[in-house]
Structures are given as C-alpha cells and as structure tokens.
Amino acid sequence: MDPLLVAALCGLVIPLTVAVTAVLIARYALDGTDSKDRARVLTALAEVVRALRGKR
C-alpha cells in the first residue's frame, strides 16, 4: 500500500475514532446521572479527550 495513502487514512481514522469514543463515553456516563452532576461529568470527559489527543 502506498505510504501517502496510509498516512492520509491514519489522519482520518484516528480523529474519527477519538470522536466516536468520546460520544460513547459521554452517553454511558450521562445515562444514570442526575442533572446536577452532568456538568462535572462532562468536564471530566473533556479532560479525558484532551489527554487522548495529547493536548495535556
């Protein structure tokens, strides 16, 4: 396989995977929480996503 094609696919697949993972984690985390705790859960999820992306 062409290395340029592999690089392009990785550039598309990795962010898509991180985004889907974040949505699924948010869905499962918010499923049983009270409305007063949702902001805290979403803040923690944002920190996890930043860590996965290497921004922290």
PQR file with spaces between the fields and no chain letter, atoms N, CA, C, O and H, PARSE charges and radii, in Angstrom:
ATOM       1  N    MET     1       0.840   -1.167    0.000 -0.4000 1.5000
ATOM       2  CA   MET     1       0.000    0.000    0.000 -0.0000 2.0000
ATOM       3  C    MET     1       0.897    1.246    0.000  0.5500 1.7000
ATOM       4  O    MET     1       1.966    1.260    0.610 -0.5500 1.4000
ATOM       5  N    ASP     2       0.450    2.250   -0.673 -0.4000 1.5000
ATOM       6  CA   ASP     2       1.203    3.497   -0.793 -0.0000 2.0000
ATOM       7  C    ASP     2       1.321    4.195    0.570  0.5500 1.7000
ATOM       8  O    ASP     2       0.314    4.350    1.260 -0.5500 1.4000
ATOM       9  H    ASP     2      -0.418    2.238   -1.169  0.4000 1.0000
ATOM      10  N    PRO     3       2.514    4.615    0.967 -0.5600 1.5000
ATOM      11  CA   PRO     3       2.690    5.264    2.272  0.2800 2.0000
ATOM      12  C    PRO     3       1.888    6.559    2.416  0.5500 1.7000
ATOM      13  O    PRO     3       1.444    6.892    3.515 -0.5500 1.4000
ATOM      14  N    LEU     4       1.705    7.275    1.336 -0.4000 1.5000
ATOM      15  CA   LEU     4       0.924    8.504    1.398 -0.0000 2.0000
ATOM      16  C    LEU     4      -0.547    8.194    1.690  0.5500 1.7000
ATOM      17  O    LEU     4      -1.200    8.920    2.440 -0.5500 1.4000
ATOM      18  H    LEU     4       2.066    7.004    0.443  0.4000 1.0000
ATOM      19  N    LEU     5      -1.054    7.135    1.108 -0.4000 1.5000
ATOM      20  CA   LEU     5      -2.428    6.718    1.354 -0.0000 2.0000
ATOM      21  C    LEU     5      -2.603    6.259    2.805  0.5500 1.7000
ATOM      22  O    LEU     5      -3.614    6.563    3.438 -0.5500 1.4000
ATOM      23  H    LEU     5      -0.524    6.545    0.499  0.4000 1.0000
ATOM      24  N    VAL     6      -1.632    5.540    3.318 -0.4000 1.5000
ATOM      25  CA   VAL     6      -1.682    5.088    4.709 -0.0000 2.0000
ATOM      26  C    VAL     6      -1.680    6.287    5.650  0.5500 1.7000
ATOM      27  O    VAL     6      -2.443    6.312    6.615 -0.5500 1.4000
ATOM      28  H    VAL     6      -0.811    5.293    2.804  0.4000 1.0000
ATOM      29  N    ALA     7      -0.852    7.260    5.389 -0.4000 1.5000
ATOM      30  CA   ALA     7      -0.796    8.460    6.221 -0.0000 2.0000
ATOM      31  C    ALA     7      -2.117    9.224    6.178  0.5500 1.7000
ATOM      32  O    ALA     7      -2.587    9.716    7.203 -0.5500 1.4000
ATOM      33  H    ALA     7      -0.232    7.240    4.604  0.4000 1.0000
ATOM      34  N    ALA     8      -2.708    9.320    5.002 -0.4000 1.5000
ATOM      35  CA   ALA     8      -3.994   10.009    4.871 -0.0000 2.0000
ATOM      36  C    ALA     8      -5.094    9.267    5.620  0.5500 1.7000
ATOM      37  O    ALA     8      -5.931    9.885    6.278 -0.5500 1.4000
ATOM      38  H    ALA     8      -2.327    8.921    4.169  0.4000 1.0000
ATOM      39  N    LEU     9      -5.089    7.947    5.518 -0.4000 1.5000
ATOM      40  CA   LEU     9      -6.100    7.158    6.227 -0.0000 2.0000
ATOM      41  C    LEU     9      -5.932    7.281    7.744  0.5500 1.7000
ATOM      42  O    LEU     9      -6.919    7.397    8.471 -0.5500 1.4000
ATOM      43  H    LEU     9      -4.409    7.445    4.983  0.4000 1.0000
ATOM      44  N    CYS    10      -4.709    7.257    8.210 -0.4000 1.5000
ATOM      45  CA   CYS    10      -4.465    7.422    9.649 -0.0000 2.0000
ATOM      46  C    CYS    10      -4.909    8.799   10.107  0.5500 1.7000
ATOM      47  O    CYS    10      -5.456    8.951   11.199 -0.5500 1.4000
ATOM      48  H    CYS    10      -3.907    7.163    7.619  0.4000 1.0000
ATOM      49  N    GLY    11      -4.677    9.792    9.279 -0.4000 1.5000
ATOM      50  CA   GLY    11      -5.100   11.149    9.612 -0.0000 2.0000
ATOM      51  C    GLY    11      -6.605   11.298    9.706  0.5500 1.7000
ATOM      52  O    GLY    11      -7.098   12.192   10.395 -0.5500 1.4000
ATOM      53  H    GLY    11      -4.233    9.669    8.391  0.4000 1.0000
ATOM      54  N    LEU    12      -7.337   10.441    9.028 -0.4000 1.5000
ATOM      55  CA   LEU    12      -8.794   10.477    9.091 -0.0000 2.0000
ATOM      56  C    LEU    12      -9.354    9.527   10.145  0.5500 1.7000
ATOM      57  O    LEU    12     -10.328    9.853   10.824 -0.5500 1.4000
ATOM      58  H    LEU    12      -6.937    9.715    8.469  0.4000 1.0000
ATOM      59  N    VAL    13      -8.750    8.370   10.280 -0.4000 1.5000
ATOM      60  CA   VAL    13      -9.296    7.337   11.155 -0.0000 2.0000
ATOM      61  C    VAL    13      -9.063    7.653   12.635  0.5500 1.7000
ATOM      62  O    VAL    13      -9.953    7.430   13.456 -0.5500 1.4000
ATOM      63  H    VAL    13      -7.959    8.105    9.728  0.4000 1.0000
ATOM      64  N    ILE    14      -7.906    8.158   12.980 -0.4000 1.5000
ATOM      65  CA   ILE    14      -7.597    8.395   14.394 -0.0000 2.0000
ATOM      66  C    ILE    14      -8.515    9.467   15.001  0.5500 1.7000
ATOM      67  O    ILE    14      -9.081    9.216   16.065 -0.5500 1.4000
ATOM      68  H    ILE    14      -7.183    8.338   12.313  0.4000 1.0000
ATOM      69  N    PRO    15      -8.693   10.632   14.394 -0.5600 1.5000
ATOM      70  CA   PRO    15      -9.624   11.608   14.997  0.2800 2.0000
ATOM      71  C    PRO    15     -11.070   11.101   15.021  0.5500 1.7000
ATOM      72  O    PRO    15     -11.816   11.388   15.957 -0.5500 1.4000
ATOM      73  N    LEU    16     -11.451   10.364   14.009 -0.4000 1.5000
ATOM      74  CA   LEU    16     -12.802    9.807   13.991 -0.0000 2.0000
ATOM      75  C    LEU    16     -12.992    8.818   15.135  0.5500 1.7000
ATOM      76  O    LEU    16     -14.042    8.803   15.777 -0.5500 1.4000
ATOM      77  H    LEU    16     -10.844   10.131   13.249  0.4000 1.0000
ATOM      78  N    THR    17     -11.991    8.000   15.390 -0.4000 1.5000
ATOM      79  CA   THR    17     -12.060    7.038   16.484 -0.0000 2.0000
ATOM      80  C    THR    17     -12.139    7.746   17.832  0.5500 1.7000
ATOM      81  O    THR    17     -12.912    7.341   18.700 -0.5500 1.4000
ATOM      82  H    THR    17     -11.138    8.012   14.869  0.4000 1.0000
ATOM      83  N    VAL    18     -11.356    8.786   18.013 -0.4000 1.5000
ATOM      84  CA   VAL    18     -11.394    9.548   19.265 -0.0000 2.0000
ATOM      85  C    VAL    18     -12.762   10.207   19.444  0.5500 1.7000
ATOM      86  O    VAL    18     -13.295   10.230   20.553 -0.5500 1.4000
ATOM      87  H    VAL    18     -10.728    9.115   17.308  0.4000 1.0000
ATOM      88  N    ALA    19     -13.325   10.734   18.381 -0.4000 1.5000
ATOM      89  CA   ALA    19     -14.637   11.383   18.469 -0.0000 2.0000
ATOM      90  C    ALA    19     -15.737   10.387   18.819  0.5500 1.7000
ATOM      91  O    ALA    19     -16.582   10.665   19.670 -0.5500 1.4000
ATOM      92  H    ALA    19     -12.892   10.715   17.480  0.4000 1.0000
ATOM      93  N    VAL    20     -15.729    9.249   18.177 -0.4000 1.5000
ATOM      94  CA   VAL    20     -16.741    8.227   18.461 -0.0000 2.0000
ATOM      95  C    VAL    20     -16.595    7.723   19.889  0.5500 1.7000
ATOM      96  O    VAL    20     -17.590    7.506   20.580 -0.5500 1.4000
ATOM      97  H    VAL    20     -15.043    9.022   17.486  0.4000 1.0000
ATOM      98  N    THR    21     -15.367    7.539   20.326 -0.4000 1.5000
ATOM      99  CA   THR    21     -15.124    7.104   21.702 -0.0000 2.0000
ATOM     100  C    THR    21     -15.642    8.132   22.697  0.5500 1.7000
ATOM     101  O    THR    21     -16.248    7.767   23.704 -0.5500 1.4000
ATOM     102  H    THR    21     -14.559    7.715   19.764  0.4000 1.0000
ATOM     103  N    ALA    22     -15.413    9.395   22.431 -0.4000 1.5000
ATOM     104  CA   ALA    22     -15.892   10.454   23.330 -0.0000 2.0000
ATOM     105  C    ALA    22     -17.415   10.474   23.405  0.5500 1.7000
ATOM     106  O    ALA    22     -17.981   10.652   24.483 -0.5500 1.4000
ATOM     107  H    ALA    22     -14.920    9.691   21.613  0.4000 1.0000
ATOM     108  N    VAL    23     -18.070   10.294   22.283 -0.4000 1.5000
ATOM     109  CA   VAL    23     -19.531   10.282   22.268 -0.0000 2.0000
ATOM     110  C    VAL    23     -20.066    9.089   23.048  0.5500 1.7000
ATOM     111  O    VAL    23     -21.018    9.227   23.816 -0.5500 1.4000
ATOM     112  H    VAL    23     -17.610   10.148   21.407  0.4000 1.0000
ATOM     113  N    LEU    24     -19.465    7.925   22.861 -0.4000 1.5000
ATOM     114  CA   LEU    24     -19.925    6.734   23.578 -0.0000 2.0000
ATOM     115  C    LEU    24     -19.676    6.855   25.080  0.5500 1.7000
ATOM     116  O    LEU    24     -20.528    6.477   25.884 -0.5500 1.4000
ATOM     117  H    LEU    24     -18.692    7.813   22.238  0.4000 1.0000
ATOM     118  N    ILE    25     -18.518    7.377   25.455 -0.4000 1.5000
ATOM     119  CA   ILE    25     -18.235    7.565   26.881 -0.0000 2.0000
ATOM     120  C    ILE    25     -19.232    8.550   27.484  0.5500 1.7000
ATOM     121  O    ILE    25     -19.739    8.324   28.583 -0.5500 1.4000
ATOM     122  H    ILE    25     -17.826    7.683   24.802  0.4000 1.0000
ATOM     123  N    ALA    26     -19.516    9.637   26.777 -0.4000 1.5000
ATOM     124  CA   ALA    26     -20.472   10.626   27.278 -0.0000 2.0000
ATOM     125  C    ALA    26     -21.858   10.015   27.416  0.5500 1.7000
ATOM     126  O    ALA    26     -22.559   10.267   28.395 -0.5500 1.4000
ATOM     127  H    ALA    26     -19.105    9.821   25.884  0.4000 1.0000
ATOM     128  N    ARG    27     -22.241    9.230   26.456 -0.4000 1.5000
ATOM     129  CA   ARG    27     -23.567    8.611   26.509 -0.0000 2.0000
ATOM     130  C    ARG    27     -23.701    7.685   27.708  0.5500 1.7000
ATOM     131  O    ARG    27     -24.698    7.734   28.429 -0.5500 1.4000
ATOM     132  H    ARG    27     -21.671    9.025   25.661  0.4000 1.0000
ATOM     133  N    TYR    28     -22.694    6.839   27.920 -0.4000 1.5000
ATOM     134  CA   TYR    28     -22.752    5.899   29.033 -0.0000 2.0000
ATOM     135  C    TYR    28     -22.570    6.605   30.378  0.5500 1.7000
ATOM     136  O    TYR    28     -23.169    6.203   31.375 -0.5500 1.4000
ATOM     137  H    TYR    28     -21.885    6.799   27.334  0.4000 1.0000
ATOM     138  N    ALA    29     -21.757    7.643   30.408 -0.4000 1.5000
ATOM     139  CA   ALA    29     -21.532    8.360   31.665 -0.0000 2.0000
ATOM     140  C    ALA    29     -22.748    9.172   32.079  0.5500 1.7000
ATOM     141  O    ALA    29     -23.038    9.287   33.270 -0.5500 1.4000
ATOM     142  H    ALA    29     -21.271    7.970   29.597  0.4000 1.0000
ATOM     143  N    LEU    30     -23.454    9.731   31.121 -0.4000 1.5000
ATOM     144  CA   LEU    30     -24.607   10.569   31.439 -0.0000 2.0000
ATOM     145  C    LEU    30     -25.901    9.780   31.590  0.5500 1.7000
ATOM     146  O    LEU    30     -26.935   10.341   31.951 -0.5500 1.4000
ATOM     147  H    LEU    30     -23.218    9.637   30.153  0.4000 1.0000
ATOM     148  N    ASP    31     -25.846    8.494   31.317 -0.4000 1.5000
ATOM     149  CA   ASP    31     -27.058    7.681   31.313 -0.0000 2.0000
ATOM     150  C    ASP    31     -27.743    7.656   32.676  0.5500 1.7000
ATOM     151  O    ASP    31     -28.965    7.788   32.742 -0.5500 1.4000
ATOM     152  H    ASP    31     -25.006    8.038   31.024  0.4000 1.0000
ATOM     153  N    GLY    32     -27.001    7.494   33.752 -0.4000 1.5000
ATOM     154  CA   GLY    32     -27.634    7.371   35.053 -0.0000 2.0000
ATOM     155  C    GLY    32     -27.389    8.530   35.989  0.5500 1.7000
ATOM     156  O    GLY    32     -27.655    8.421   37.186 -0.5500 1.4000
ATOM     157  H    GLY    32     -26.008    7.388   33.699  0.4000 1.0000
ATOM     158  N    THR    33     -26.888    9.639   35.474 -0.4000 1.5000
ATOM     159  CA   THR    33     -26.545   10.752   36.362 -0.0000 2.0000
ATOM     160  C    THR    33     -27.708   11.710   36.537  0.5500 1.7000
ATOM     161  O    THR    33     -28.582   11.836   35.678 -0.5500 1.4000
ATOM     162  H    THR    33     -26.672    9.728   34.502  0.4000 1.0000
ATOM     163  N    ASP    34     -27.687   12.371   37.667 -0.4000 1.5000
ATOM     164  CA   ASP    34     -28.660   13.432   37.914 -0.0000 2.0000
ATOM     165  C    ASP    34     -28.237   14.676   37.148  0.5500 1.7000
ATOM     166  O    ASP    34     -27.077   14.811   36.759 -0.5500 1.4000
ATOM     167  H    ASP    34     -26.977   12.269   38.364  0.4000 1.0000
ATOM     168  N    SER    35     -29.171   15.571   36.936 -0.4000 1.5000
ATOM     169  CA   SER    35     -28.859   16.769   36.162 -0.0000 2.0000
ATOM     170  C    SER    35     -27.840   17.659   36.876  0.5500 1.7000
ATOM     171  O    SER    35     -27.102   18.400   36.225 -0.5500 1.4000
ATOM     172  H    SER    35     -30.113   15.461   37.252  0.4000 1.0000
ATOM     173  N    LYS    36     -27.795   17.592   38.205 -0.4000 1.5000
ATOM     174  CA   LYS    36     -26.841   18.434   38.937 -0.0000 2.0000
ATOM     175  C    LYS    36     -25.407   17.954   38.765  0.5500 1.7000
ATOM     176  O    LYS    36     -24.478   18.731   38.985 -0.5500 1.4000
ATOM     177  H    LYS    36     -28.394   16.991   38.734  0.4000 1.0000
ATOM     178  N    ASP    37     -25.198   16.702   38.381 -0.4000 1.5000
ATOM     179  CA   ASP    37     -23.858   16.144   38.226 -0.0000 2.0000
ATOM     180  C    ASP    37     -23.362   16.127   36.784  0.5500 1.7000
ATOM     181  O    ASP    37     -22.209   15.779   36.533 -0.5500 1.4000
ATOM     182  H    ASP    37     -25.952   16.070   38.203  0.4000 1.0000
ATOM     183  N    ARG    38     -24.202   16.492   35.855 -0.4000 1.5000
ATOM     184  CA   ARG    38     -23.832   16.381   34.437 -0.0000 2.0000
ATOM     185  C    ARG    38     -22.686   17.300   34.046  0.5500 1.7000
ATOM     186  O    ARG    38     -21.836   16.914   33.242 -0.5500 1.4000
ATOM     187  H    ARG    38     -25.139   16.775   36.059  0.4000 1.0000
ATOM     188  N    ALA    39     -22.645   18.492   34.590 -0.4000 1.5000
ATOM     189  CA   ALA    39     -21.557   19.416   34.245 -0.0000 2.0000
ATOM     190  C    ALA    39     -20.215   18.852   34.696  0.5500 1.7000
ATOM     191  O    ALA    39     -19.219   18.969   33.982 -0.5500 1.4000
ATOM     192  H    ALA    39     -23.335   18.806   35.242  0.4000 1.0000
ATOM     193  N    ARG    40     -20.185   18.244   35.870 -0.4000 1.5000
ATOM     194  CA   ARG    40     -18.947   17.657   36.381 -0.0000 2.0000
ATOM     195  C    ARG    40     -18.514   16.471   35.520  0.5500 1.7000
ATOM     196  O    ARG    40     -17.325   16.292   35.252 -0.5500 1.4000
ATOM     197  H    ARG    40     -20.994   18.149   36.450  0.4000 1.0000
ATOM     198  N    VAL    41     -19.473   15.672   35.094 -0.4000 1.5000
ATOM     199  CA   VAL    41     -19.158   14.517   34.246 -0.0000 2.0000
ATOM     200  C    VAL    41     -18.622   14.984   32.893  0.5500 1.7000
ATOM     201  O    VAL    41     -17.649   14.424   32.389 -0.5500 1.4000
ATOM     202  H    VAL    41     -20.438   15.817   35.312  0.4000 1.0000
ATOM     203  N    LEU    42     -19.239   15.987   32.312 -0.4000 1.5000
ATOM     204  CA   LEU    42     -18.793   16.478   31.012 -0.0000 2.0000
ATOM     205  C    LEU    42     -17.417   17.148   31.104  0.5500 1.7000
ATOM     206  O    LEU    42     -16.621   17.054   30.170 -0.5500 1.4000
ATOM     207  H    LEU    42     -20.030   16.442   32.722  0.4000 1.0000
ATOM     208  N    THR    43     -17.137   17.818   32.212 -0.4000 1.5000
ATOM     209  CA   THR    43     -15.815   18.408   32.408 -0.0000 2.0000
ATOM     210  C    THR    43     -14.750   17.321   32.493  0.5500 1.7000
ATOM     211  O    THR    43     -13.680   17.444   31.896 -0.5500 1.4000
ATOM     212  H    THR    43     -17.783   17.895   32.971  0.4000 1.0000
ATOM     213  N    ALA    44     -15.044   16.262   33.234 -0.4000 1.5000
ATOM     214  CA   ALA    44     -14.101   15.144   33.339 -0.0000 2.0000
ATOM     215  C    ALA    44     -13.900   14.477   31.992  0.5500 1.7000
ATOM     216  O    ALA    44     -12.781   14.096   31.649 -0.5500 1.4000
ATOM     217  H    ALA    44     -15.913   16.162   33.719  0.4000 1.0000
ATOM     218  N    LEU    45     -14.965   14.332   31.231 -0.4000 1.5000
ATOM     219  CA   LEU    45     -14.863   13.739   29.898 -0.0000 2.0000
ATOM     220  C    LEU    45     -14.008   14.608   28.984  0.5500 1.7000
ATOM     221  O    LEU    45     -13.224   14.088   28.190 -0.5500 1.4000
ATOM     222  H    LEU    45     -15.874   14.641   31.510  0.4000 1.0000
ATOM     223  N    ALA    46     -14.150   15.914   29.088 -0.4000 1.5000
ATOM     224  CA   ALA    46     -13.330   16.812   28.272 -0.0000 2.0000
ATOM     225  C    ALA    46     -11.850   16.653   28.610  0.5500 1.7000
ATOM     226  O    ALA    46     -11.001   16.714   27.721 -0.5500 1.4000
ATOM     227  H    ALA    46     -14.787   16.337   29.733  0.4000 1.0000
ATOM     228  N    GLU    47     -11.538   16.451   29.884 -0.4000 1.5000
ATOM     229  CA   GLU    47     -10.146   16.230   30.275 -0.0000 2.0000
ATOM     230  C    GLU    47      -9.617   14.918   29.711  0.5500 1.7000
ATOM     231  O    GLU    47      -8.462   14.844   29.290 -0.5500 1.4000
ATOM     232  H    GLU    47     -12.228   16.401   30.606  0.4000 1.0000
ATOM     233  N    VAL    48     -10.445   13.892   29.698 -0.4000 1.5000
ATOM     234  CA   VAL    48     -10.033   12.600   29.132 -0.0000 2.0000
ATOM     235  C    VAL    48      -9.763   12.736   27.638  0.5500 1.7000
ATOM     236  O    VAL    48      -8.772   12.209   27.134 -0.5500 1.4000
ATOM     237  H    VAL    48     -11.383   13.952   30.040  0.4000 1.0000
ATOM     238  N    VAL    49     -10.630   13.433   26.940 -0.4000 1.5000
ATOM     239  CA   VAL    49     -10.452   13.604   25.492 -0.0000 2.0000
ATOM     240  C    VAL    49      -9.191   14.417   25.211  0.5500 1.7000
ATOM     241  O    VAL    49      -8.460   14.108   24.270 -0.5500 1.4000
ATOM     242  H    VAL    49     -11.435   13.861   27.349  0.4000 1.0000
ATOM     243  N    ARG    50      -8.927   15.442   26.003 -0.4000 1.5000
ATOM     244  CA   ARG    50      -7.698   16.213   25.831 -0.0000 2.0000
ATOM     245  C    ARG    50      -6.468   15.330   26.049  0.5500 1.7000
ATOM     246  O    ARG    50      -5.472   15.453   25.337 -0.5500 1.4000
ATOM     247  H    ARG    50      -9.521   15.693   26.768  0.4000 1.0000
ATOM     248  N    ALA    51      -6.546   14.456   27.021 -0.4000 1.5000
ATOM     249  CA   ALA    51      -5.425   13.548   27.286 -0.0000 2.0000
ATOM     250  C    ALA    51      -5.242   12.571   26.130  0.5500 1.7000
ATOM     251  O    ALA    51      -4.110   12.276   25.747 -0.5500 1.4000
ATOM     252  H    ALA    51      -7.356   14.355   27.600  0.4000 1.0000
ATOM     253  N    LEU    52      -6.331   12.070   25.574 -0.4000 1.5000
ATOM     254  CA   LEU    52      -6.239   11.149   24.437 -0.0000 2.0000
ATOM     255  C    LEU    52      -5.642   11.837   23.218  0.5500 1.7000
ATOM     256  O    LEU    52      -4.899   11.221   22.455 -0.5500 1.4000
ATOM     257  H    LEU    52      -7.250   12.310   25.885  0.4000 1.0000
ATOM     258  N    ARG    53      -5.963   13.096   23.037 -0.4000 1.5000
ATOM     259  CA   ARG    53      -5.445   13.827   21.882 -0.0000 2.0000
ATOM     260  C    ARG    53      -4.033   14.329   22.104  0.5500 1.7000
ATOM     261  O    ARG    53      -3.403   14.831   21.173 -0.5500 1.4000
ATOM     262  H    ARG    53      -6.567   13.596   23.657  0.4000 1.0000
ATOM     263  N    GLY    54      -3.525   14.204   23.320 -0.4000 1.5000
ATOM     264  CA   GLY    54      -2.172   14.629   23.616 -0.0000 2.0000
ATOM     265  C    GLY    54      -2.037   16.096   23.916  0.5500 1.7000
ATOM     266  O    GLY    54      -0.929   16.632   23.877 -0.5500 1.4000
ATOM     267  H    GLY    54      -4.036   13.796   24.077  0.4000 1.0000
ATOM     268  N    LYS    55      -3.115   16.754   24.211 -0.4000 1.5000
ATOM     269  CA   LYS    55      -3.090   18.195   24.491 -0.0000 2.0000
ATOM     270  C    LYS    55      -2.814   18.479   25.951  0.5500 1.7000
ATOM     271  O    LYS    55      -2.728   19.638   26.357 -0.5500 1.4000
ATOM     272  H    LYS    55      -4.015   16.318   24.243  0.4000 1.0000
ATOM     273  N    ARG    56      -2.673   17.425   26.746 -0.4000 1.5000
ATOM     274  CA   ARG    56      -2.446   17.630   28.170 -0.0000 2.0000
ATOM     275  C    ARG    56      -1.466   16.633   28.703  0.5500 1.7000
ATOM     276  O    ARG    56      -1.150   16.653   29.893 -0.5500 1.4000
ATOM     277  H    ARG    56      -2.743   16.484   26.416  0.4000 1.0000
